[in-house]
Amino acid sequence: MIHPAMLHWWKHARRAERCGAHPGHHPGHAEWGGGAYAAPHDDGDFGGGSFGVRRPLRFLAHKLELDDDQVSKLAQILDDLKTERAQAAVDHRRTTSAFADAIAAEAFDKAKANAAAADRVKSAERLRDAVAGALEKIHALLNAEQRQKLAYLLRTGALSI
């Protein structure tokens, strides 16, 4: 009889071999930081998640060599941006539902569709303003060398907003 934990390992090792990964490595397993856990999907609205990396605060603190005070202030900035992105996601789902309702009706409800489109534009504008505000605060927080490093990370695609 095989122990259930060993069966679990065996199943994942076989899957990894079929995918071409080395044995014992599952490409999407969080322990290795790969696959689906590496970063959120970039949906085009300034990146899928806050700064497009899984752990933006830790990543930036390391890459920019931030001191403790900068880290705490950056944490607040990123938290506010995360909240704004979450609200934008809720707004997007709400407008999608309104579009679906306009389509599903016996007669197309153009007023409902236009209202949903206007709400979506307002939400995108709020998110745009939040991103610009966050960038302004981050700029004020960093010294010249740190700003250059951040600009480099953005230009090379190591970081996305």
mmCIF file of the C-alpha atoms, coordinates in Angstrom:
data_MODEL
# 
_entry.id   MODEL 
# 
loop_
_atom_site.group_PDB 
_atom_site.id 
_atom_site.type_symbol 
_atom_site.label_atom_id 
_atom_site.label_alt_id 
_atom_site.label_comp_id 
_atom_site.label_asym_id 
_atom_site.label_entity_id 
_atom_site.label_seq_id 
_atom_site.pdbx_PDB_ins_code 
_atom_site.Cartn_x 
_atom_site.Cartn_y 
_atom_site.Cartn_z 
_atom_site.occupancy 
_atom_site.B_iso_or_equiv 
_atom_site.pdbx_formal_charge 
_atom_site.auth_seq_id 
_atom_site.auth_comp_id 
_atom_site.auth_asym_id 
_atom_site.auth_atom_id 
_atom_site.pdbx_PDB_model_num 
ATOM 1   C CA . MET A 1 1   ? 0.000   0.000  0.000   1.00 0.00 ? 1   MET A CA 1 
ATOM 2   C CA . ILE A 1 2   ? 1.370   3.408  -0.982  1.00 0.00 ? 2   ILE A CA 1 
ATOM 3   C CA . HIS A 1 3   ? 1.165   6.232  1.555   1.00 0.00 ? 3   HIS A CA 1 
ATOM 4   C CA . PRO A 1 4   ? -1.158  9.044  0.279   1.00 0.00 ? 4   PRO A CA 1 
ATOM 5   C CA . ALA A 1 5   ? 1.615   11.672 0.512   1.00 0.00 ? 5   ALA A CA 1 
ATOM 6   C CA . MET A 1 6   ? 3.887   9.505  -1.612  1.00 0.00 ? 6   MET A CA 1 
ATOM 7   C CA . LEU A 1 7   ? 1.102   8.998  -4.158  1.00 0.00 ? 7   LEU A CA 1 
ATOM 8   C CA . HIS A 1 8   ? 0.629   12.776 -4.328  1.00 0.00 ? 8   HIS A CA 1 
ATOM 9   C CA . TRP A 1 9   ? 4.360   13.273 -4.973  1.00 0.00 ? 9   TRP A CA 1 
ATOM 10  C CA . TRP A 1 10  ? 4.404   10.508 -7.581  1.00 0.00 ? 10  TRP A CA 1 
ATOM 11  C CA . LYS A 1 11  ? 1.422   11.969 -9.448  1.00 0.00 ? 11  LYS A CA 1 
ATOM 12  C CA . HIS A 1 12  ? 3.033   15.417 -9.618  1.00 0.00 ? 12  HIS A CA 1 
ATOM 13  C CA . ALA A 1 13  ? 6.401   13.964 -10.642 1.00 0.00 ? 13  ALA A CA 1 
ATOM 14  C CA . ARG A 1 14  ? 4.746   12.128 -13.551 1.00 0.00 ? 14  ARG A CA 1 
ATOM 15  C CA . ARG A 1 15  ? 2.914   15.287 -14.604 1.00 0.00 ? 15  ARG A CA 1 
ATOM 16  C CA . ALA A 1 16  ? 6.162   17.252 -14.513 1.00 0.00 ? 16  ALA A CA 1 
ATOM 17  C CA . GLU A 1 17  ? 7.894   14.648 -16.661 1.00 0.00 ? 17  GLU A CA 1 
ATOM 18  C CA . ARG A 1 18  ? 5.106   14.836 -19.244 1.00 0.00 ? 18  ARG A CA 1 
ATOM 19  C CA . CYS A 1 19  ? 5.463   18.635 -19.294 1.00 0.00 ? 19  CYS A CA 1 
ATOM 20  C CA . GLY A 1 20  ? 9.207   18.353 -19.875 1.00 0.00 ? 20  GLY A CA 1 
ATOM 21  C CA . ALA A 1 21  ? 10.252  19.648 -16.450 1.00 0.00 ? 21  ALA A CA 1 
ATOM 22  C CA . HIS A 1 22  ? 12.833  17.803 -14.422 1.00 0.00 ? 22  HIS A CA 1 
ATOM 23  C CA . PRO A 1 23  ? 11.456  15.077 -12.097 1.00 0.00 ? 23  PRO A CA 1 
ATOM 24  C CA . GLY A 1 24  ? 10.054  16.308 -8.816  1.00 0.00 ? 24  GLY A CA 1 
ATOM 25  C CA . HIS A 1 25  ? 9.424   19.815 -10.126 1.00 0.00 ? 25  HIS A CA 1 
ATOM 26  C CA . HIS A 1 26  ? 5.890   20.843 -10.901 1.00 0.00 ? 26  HIS A CA 1 
ATOM 27  C CA . PRO A 1 27  ? 6.049   23.948 -13.131 1.00 0.00 ? 27  PRO A CA 1 
ATOM 28  C CA . GLY A 1 28  ? 3.176   25.759 -11.409 1.00 0.00 ? 28  GLY A CA 1 
ATOM 29  C CA . HIS A 1 29  ? 4.019   24.844 -7.837  1.00 0.00 ? 29  HIS A CA 1 
ATOM 30  C CA . ALA A 1 30  ? 4.266   27.893 -5.562  1.00 0.00 ? 30  ALA A CA 1 
ATOM 31  C CA . GLU A 1 31  ? 7.361   26.562 -3.776  1.00 0.00 ? 31  GLU A CA 1 
ATOM 32  C CA . TRP A 1 32  ? 9.405   27.189 -6.926  1.00 0.00 ? 32  TRP A CA 1 
ATOM 33  C CA . GLY A 1 33  ? 7.693   30.463 -7.740  1.00 0.00 ? 33  GLY A CA 1 
ATOM 34  C CA . GLY A 1 34  ? 6.885   29.482 -11.309 1.00 0.00 ? 34  GLY A CA 1 
ATOM 35  C CA . GLY A 1 35  ? 3.867   29.021 -13.477 1.00 0.00 ? 35  GLY A CA 1 
ATOM 36  C CA . ALA A 1 36  ? 0.570   30.571 -12.497 1.00 0.00 ? 36  ALA A CA 1 
ATOM 37  C CA . TYR A 1 37  ? 1.941   31.862 -9.219  1.00 0.00 ? 37  TYR A CA 1 
ATOM 38  C CA . ALA A 1 38  ? 4.707   34.030 -10.675 1.00 0.00 ? 38  ALA A CA 1 
ATOM 39  C CA . ALA A 1 39  ? 2.694   37.176 -11.439 1.00 0.00 ? 39  ALA A CA 1 
ATOM 40  C CA . PRO A 1 40  ? -0.850  38.231 -12.145 1.00 0.00 ? 40  PRO A CA 1 
ATOM 41  C CA . HIS A 1 41  ? -2.110  38.278 -15.716 1.00 0.00 ? 41  HIS A CA 1 
ATOM 42  C CA . ASP A 1 42  ? -1.570  41.596 -17.484 1.00 0.00 ? 42  ASP A CA 1 
ATOM 43  C CA . ASP A 1 43  ? -5.008  42.611 -18.699 1.00 0.00 ? 43  ASP A CA 1 
ATOM 44  C CA . GLY A 1 44  ? -3.888  45.879 -20.240 1.00 0.00 ? 44  GLY A CA 1 
ATOM 45  C CA . ASP A 1 45  ? -5.184  48.182 -17.508 1.00 0.00 ? 45  ASP A CA 1 
ATOM 46  C CA . PHE A 1 46  ? -1.793  49.197 -16.140 1.00 0.00 ? 46  PHE A CA 1 
ATOM 47  C CA . GLY A 1 47  ? -0.949  45.560 -15.383 1.00 0.00 ? 47  GLY A CA 1 
ATOM 48  C CA . GLY A 1 48  ? -3.058  42.862 -13.840 1.00 0.00 ? 48  GLY A CA 1 
ATOM 49  C CA . GLY A 1 49  ? -1.942  43.444 -10.307 1.00 0.00 ? 49  GLY A CA 1 
ATOM 50  C CA . SER A 1 50  ? -0.212  46.012 -8.287  1.00 0.00 ? 50  SER A CA 1 
ATOM 51  C CA . PHE A 1 51  ? 3.041   46.610 -10.155 1.00 0.00 ? 51  PHE A CA 1 
ATOM 52  C CA . GLY A 1 52  ? 2.803   43.289 -11.997 1.00 0.00 ? 52  GLY A CA 1 
ATOM 53  C CA . VAL A 1 53  ? 4.891   41.171 -9.640  1.00 0.00 ? 53  VAL A CA 1 
ATOM 54  C CA . ARG A 1 54  ? 3.690   38.753 -6.982  1.00 0.00 ? 54  ARG A CA 1 
ATOM 55  C CA . ARG A 1 55  ? 5.406   40.485 -4.063  1.00 0.00 ? 55  ARG A CA 1 
ATOM 56  C CA . PRO A 1 56  ? 5.890   44.096 -5.225  1.00 0.00 ? 56  PRO A CA 1 
ATOM 57  C CA . LEU A 1 57  ? 6.890   45.514 -1.847  1.00 0.00 ? 57  LEU A CA 1 
ATOM 58  C CA . ARG A 1 58  ? 9.554   42.909 -1.153  1.00 0.00 ? 58  ARG A CA 1 
ATOM 59  C CA . PHE A 1 59  ? 10.777  43.083 -4.752  1.00 0.00 ? 59  PHE A CA 1 
ATOM 60  C CA . LEU A 1 60  ? 11.064  46.879 -4.729  1.00 0.00 ? 60  LEU A CA 1 
ATOM 61  C CA . ALA A 1 61  ? 12.590  47.012 -1.256  1.00 0.00 ? 61  ALA A CA 1 
ATOM 62  C CA . HIS A 1 62  ? 15.325  44.660 -2.411  1.00 0.00 ? 62  HIS A CA 1 
ATOM 63  C CA . LYS A 1 63  ? 15.941  46.099 -5.893  1.00 0.00 ? 63  LYS A CA 1 
ATOM 64  C CA . LEU A 1 64  ? 15.849  49.745 -4.792  1.00 0.00 ? 64  LEU A CA 1 
ATOM 65  C CA . GLU A 1 65  ? 17.631  49.167 -1.463  1.00 0.00 ? 65  GLU A CA 1 
ATOM 66  C CA . LEU A 1 66  ? 14.930  50.979 0.510   1.00 0.00 ? 66  LEU A CA 1 
ATOM 67  C CA . ASP A 1 67  ? 15.324  51.864 4.173   1.00 0.00 ? 67  ASP A CA 1 
ATOM 68  C CA . ASP A 1 68  ? 12.677  50.903 6.752   1.00 0.00 ? 68  ASP A CA 1 
ATOM 69  C CA . ASP A 1 69  ? 10.886  54.258 6.587   1.00 0.00 ? 69  ASP A CA 1 
ATOM 70  C CA . GLN A 1 70  ? 10.663  54.076 2.788   1.00 0.00 ? 70  GLN A CA 1 
ATOM 71  C CA . VAL A 1 71  ? 9.383   50.510 2.967   1.00 0.00 ? 71  VAL A CA 1 
ATOM 72  C CA . SER A 1 72  ? 6.565   51.445 5.344   1.00 0.00 ? 72  SER A CA 1 
ATOM 73  C CA . LYS A 1 73  ? 5.521   54.433 3.215   1.00 0.00 ? 73  LYS A CA 1 
ATOM 74  C CA . LEU A 1 74  ? 5.708   52.383 0.022   1.00 0.00 ? 74  LEU A CA 1 
ATOM 75  C CA . ALA A 1 75  ? 3.581   49.683 1.673   1.00 0.00 ? 75  ALA A CA 1 
ATOM 76  C CA . GLN A 1 76  ? 0.825   52.247 2.284   1.00 0.00 ? 76  GLN A CA 1 
ATOM 77  C CA . ILE A 1 77  ? 1.026   53.551 -1.295  1.00 0.00 ? 77  ILE A CA 1 
ATOM 78  C CA . LEU A 1 78  ? 0.801   50.037 -2.747  1.00 0.00 ? 78  LEU A CA 1 
ATOM 79  C CA . ASP A 1 79  ? -2.025  49.102 -0.389  1.00 0.00 ? 79  ASP A CA 1 
ATOM 80  C CA . ASP A 1 80  ? -4.055  52.123 -1.509  1.00 0.00 ? 80  ASP A CA 1 
ATOM 81  C CA . LEU A 1 81  ? -3.396  51.240 -5.138  1.00 0.00 ? 81  LEU A CA 1 
ATOM 82  C CA . LYS A 1 82  ? -4.397  47.626 -4.515  1.00 0.00 ? 82  LYS A CA 1 
ATOM 83  C CA . THR A 1 83  ? -7.701  48.814 -3.030  1.00 0.00 ? 83  THR A CA 1 
ATOM 84  C CA . GLU A 1 84  ? -8.361  51.034 -6.044  1.00 0.00 ? 84  GLU A CA 1 
ATOM 85  C CA . ARG A 1 85  ? -7.592  48.159 -8.440  1.00 0.00 ? 85  ARG A CA 1 
ATOM 86  C CA . ALA A 1 86  ? -9.965  45.878 -6.538  1.00 0.00 ? 86  ALA A CA 1 
ATOM 87  C CA . GLN A 1 87  ? -12.718 48.489 -6.835  1.00 0.00 ? 87  GLN A CA 1 
ATOM 88  C CA . ALA A 1 88  ? -12.019 48.792 -10.568 1.00 0.00 ? 88  ALA A CA 1 
ATOM 89  C CA . ALA A 1 89  ? -12.366 45.011 -10.900 1.00 0.00 ? 89  ALA A CA 1 
ATOM 90  C CA . VAL A 1 90  ? -15.740 45.145 -9.117  1.00 0.00 ? 90  VAL A CA 1 
ATOM 91  C CA . ASP A 1 91  ? -16.851 47.994 -11.387 1.00 0.00 ? 91  ASP A CA 1 
ATOM 92  C CA . HIS A 1 92  ? -15.753 46.006 -14.448 1.00 0.00 ? 92  HIS A CA 1 
ATOM 93  C CA . ARG A 1 93  ? -17.818 42.989 -13.382 1.00 0.00 ? 93  ARG A CA 1 
ATOM 94  C CA . ARG A 1 94  ? -20.817 45.225 -12.678 1.00 0.00 ? 94  ARG A CA 1 
ATOM 95  C CA . THR A 1 95  ? -20.647 46.891 -16.103 1.00 0.00 ? 95  THR A CA 1 
ATOM 96  C CA . THR A 1 96  ? -20.180 43.533 -17.810 1.00 0.00 ? 96  THR A CA 1 
ATOM 97  C CA . SER A 1 97  ? -23.359 42.350 -16.115 1.00 0.00 ? 97  SER A CA 1 
ATOM 98  C CA . ALA A 1 98  ? -25.191 45.487 -17.290 1.00 0.00 ? 98  ALA A CA 1 
ATOM 99  C CA . PHE A 1 99  ? -23.985 44.873 -20.857 1.00 0.00 ? 99  PHE A CA 1 
ATOM 100 C CA . ALA A 1 100 ? -25.225 41.288 -20.635 1.00 0.00 ? 100 ALA A CA 1 
ATOM 101 C CA . ASP A 1 101 ? -28.624 42.492 -19.370 1.00 0.00 ? 101 ASP A CA 1 
ATOM 102 C CA . ALA A 1 102 ? -28.891 44.933 -22.298 1.00 0.00 ? 102 ALA A CA 1 
ATOM 103 C CA . ILE A 1 103 ? -28.145 42.121 -24.763 1.00 0.00 ? 103 ILE A CA 1 
ATOM 104 C CA . ALA A 1 104 ? -30.435 39.561 -23.099 1.00 0.00 ? 104 ALA A CA 1 
ATOM 105 C CA . ALA A 1 105 ? -33.530 41.768 -23.184 1.00 0.00 ? 105 ALA A CA 1 
ATOM 106 C CA . GLU A 1 106 ? -36.155 41.267 -25.873 1.00 0.00 ? 106 GLU A CA 1 
ATOM 107 C CA . ALA A 1 107 ? -35.242 44.671 -27.326 1.00 0.00 ? 107 ALA A CA 1 
ATOM 108 C CA . PHE A 1 108 ? -31.719 46.083 -26.998 1.00 0.00 ? 108 PHE A CA 1 
ATOM 109 C CA . ASP A 1 109 ? -31.617 48.626 -24.148 1.00 0.00 ? 109 ASP A CA 1 
ATOM 110 C CA . LYS A 1 110 ? -29.264 51.251 -25.567 1.00 0.00 ? 110 LYS A CA 1 
ATOM 111 C CA . ALA A 1 111 ? -29.667 53.538 -22.548 1.00 0.00 ? 111 ALA A CA 1 
ATOM 112 C CA . LYS A 1 112 ? -28.577 50.755 -20.181 1.00 0.00 ? 112 LYS A CA 1 
ATOM 113 C CA . ALA A 1 113 ? -25.603 49.899 -22.392 1.00 0.00 ? 113 ALA A CA 1 
ATOM 114 C CA . ASN A 1 114 ? -24.561 53.562 -22.615 1.00 0.00 ? 114 ASN A CA 1 
ATOM 115 C CA . ALA A 1 115 ? -24.860 53.978 -18.844 1.00 0.00 ? 115 ALA A CA 1 
ATOM 116 C CA . ALA A 1 116 ? -22.708 50.893 -18.276 1.00 0.00 ? 116 ALA A CA 1 
ATOM 117 C CA . ALA A 1 117 ? -20.124 52.158 -20.779 1.00 0.00 ? 117 ALA A CA 1 
ATOM 118 C CA . ALA A 1 118 ? -20.036 55.554 -19.034 1.00 0.00 ? 118 ALA A CA 1 
ATOM 119 C CA . ASP A 1 119 ? -19.571 53.831 -15.661 1.00 0.00 ? 119 ASP A CA 1 
ATOM 120 C CA . ARG A 1 120 ? -16.705 51.791 -17.098 1.00 0.00 ? 120 ARG A CA 1 
ATOM 121 C CA . VAL A 1 121 ? -15.007 54.961 -18.376 1.00 0.00 ? 121 VAL A CA 1 
ATOM 122 C CA . LYS A 1 122 ? -15.393 56.645 -14.957 1.00 0.00 ? 122 LYS A CA 1 
ATOM 123 C CA . SER A 1 123 ? -13.890 53.606 -13.260 1.00 0.00 ? 123 SER A CA 1 
ATOM 124 C CA . ALA A 1 124 ? -10.939 53.589 -15.682 1.00 0.00 ? 124 ALA A CA 1 
ATOM 125 C CA . GLU A 1 125 ? -10.398 57.297 -15.035 1.00 0.00 ? 125 GLU A CA 1 
ATOM 126 C CA . ARG A 1 126 ? -10.376 56.729 -11.249 1.00 0.00 ? 126 ARG A CA 1 
ATOM 127 C CA . LEU A 1 127 ? -7.839  53.935 -11.695 1.00 0.00 ? 127 LEU A CA 1 
ATOM 128 C CA . ARG A 1 128 ? -5.728  56.122 -13.999 1.00 0.00 ? 128 ARG A CA 1 
ATOM 129 C CA . ASP A 1 129 ? -5.723  58.889 -11.391 1.00 0.00 ? 129 ASP A CA 1 
ATOM 130 C CA . ALA A 1 130 ? -4.834  56.416 -8.624  1.00 0.00 ? 130 ALA A CA 1 
ATOM 131 C CA . VAL A 1 131 ? -1.881  55.038 -10.613 1.00 0.00 ? 131 VAL A CA 1 
ATOM 132 C CA . ALA A 1 132 ? -0.625  58.543 -11.464 1.00 0.00 ? 132 ALA A CA 1 
ATOM 133 C CA . GLY A 1 133 ? -1.010  59.593 -7.817  1.00 0.00 ? 133 GLY A CA 1 
ATOM 134 C CA . ALA A 1 134 ? 0.838   56.497 -6.611  1.00 0.00 ? 134 ALA A CA 1 
ATOM 135 C CA . LEU A 1 135 ? 3.678   57.176 -9.046  1.00 0.00 ? 135 LEU A CA 1 
ATOM 136 C CA . GLU A 1 136 ? 3.877   60.779 -7.841  1.00 0.00 ? 136 GLU A CA 1 
ATOM 137 C CA . LYS A 1 137 ? 4.097   59.647 -4.207  1.00 0.00 ? 137 LYS A CA 1 
ATOM 138 C CA . ILE A 1 138 ? 6.707   57.020 -5.055  1.00 0.00 ? 138 ILE A CA 1 
ATOM 139 C CA . HIS A 1 139 ? 8.740   59.632 -6.929  1.00 0.00 ? 139 HIS A CA 1 
ATOM 140 C CA . ALA A 1 140 ? 8.742   61.890 -3.851  1.00 0.00 ? 140 ALA A CA 1 
ATOM 141 C CA . LEU A 1 141 ? 9.690   58.957 -1.619  1.00 0.00 ? 141 LEU A CA 1 
ATOM 142 C CA . LEU A 1 142 ? 12.761  57.843 -3.594  1.00 0.00 ? 142 LEU A CA 1 
ATOM 143 C CA . ASN A 1 143 ? 16.152  59.462 -4.041  1.00 0.00 ? 143 ASN A CA 1 
ATOM 144 C CA . ALA A 1 144 ? 17.585  60.104 -7.519  1.00 0.00 ? 144 ALA A CA 1 
ATOM 145 C CA . GLU A 1 145 ? 19.483  56.794 -7.702  1.00 0.00 ? 145 GLU A CA 1 
ATOM 146 C CA . GLN A 1 146 ? 16.441  54.788 -6.590  1.00 0.00 ? 146 GLN A CA 1 
ATOM 147 C CA . ARG A 1 147 ? 14.255  56.572 -9.159  1.00 0.00 ? 147 ARG A CA 1 
ATOM 148 C CA . GLN A 1 148 ? 16.740  55.633 -11.890 1.00 0.00 ? 148 GLN A CA 1 
ATOM 149 C CA . LYS A 1 149 ? 16.656  51.988 -10.781 1.00 0.00 ? 149 LYS A CA 1 
ATOM 150 C CA . LEU A 1 150 ? 12.848  52.025 -10.750 1.00 0.00 ? 150 LEU A CA 1 
ATOM 151 C CA . ALA A 1 151 ? 12.761  53.576 -14.228 1.00 0.00 ? 151 ALA A CA 1 
ATOM 152 C CA . TYR A 1 152 ? 15.126  50.856 -15.449 1.00 0.00 ? 152 TYR A CA 1 
ATOM 153 C CA . LEU A 1 153 ? 12.880  48.124 -13.997 1.00 0.00 ? 153 LEU A CA 1 
ATOM 154 C CA . LEU A 1 154 ? 9.886   49.664 -15.759 1.00 0.00 ? 154 LEU A CA 1 
ATOM 155 C CA . ARG A 1 155 ? 11.675  50.060 -19.100 1.00 0.00 ? 155 ARG A CA 1 
ATOM 156 C CA . THR A 1 156 ? 13.021  46.517 -19.134 1.00 0.00 ? 156 THR A CA 1 
ATOM 157 C CA . GLY A 1 157 ? 9.669   44.985 -18.216 1.00 0.00 ? 157 GLY A CA 1 
ATOM 158 C CA . ALA A 1 158 ? 10.916  43.544 -14.915 1.00 0.00 ? 158 ALA A CA 1 
ATOM 159 C CA . LEU A 1 159 ? 8.141   45.592 -13.337 1.00 0.00 ? 159 LEU A CA 1 
ATOM 160 C CA . SER A 1 160 ? 4.840   46.687 -14.846 1.00 0.00 ? 160 SER A CA 1 
ATOM 161 C CA . ILE A 1 161 ? 2.273   49.201 -13.738 1.00 0.00 ? 161 ILE A CA 1 
# 
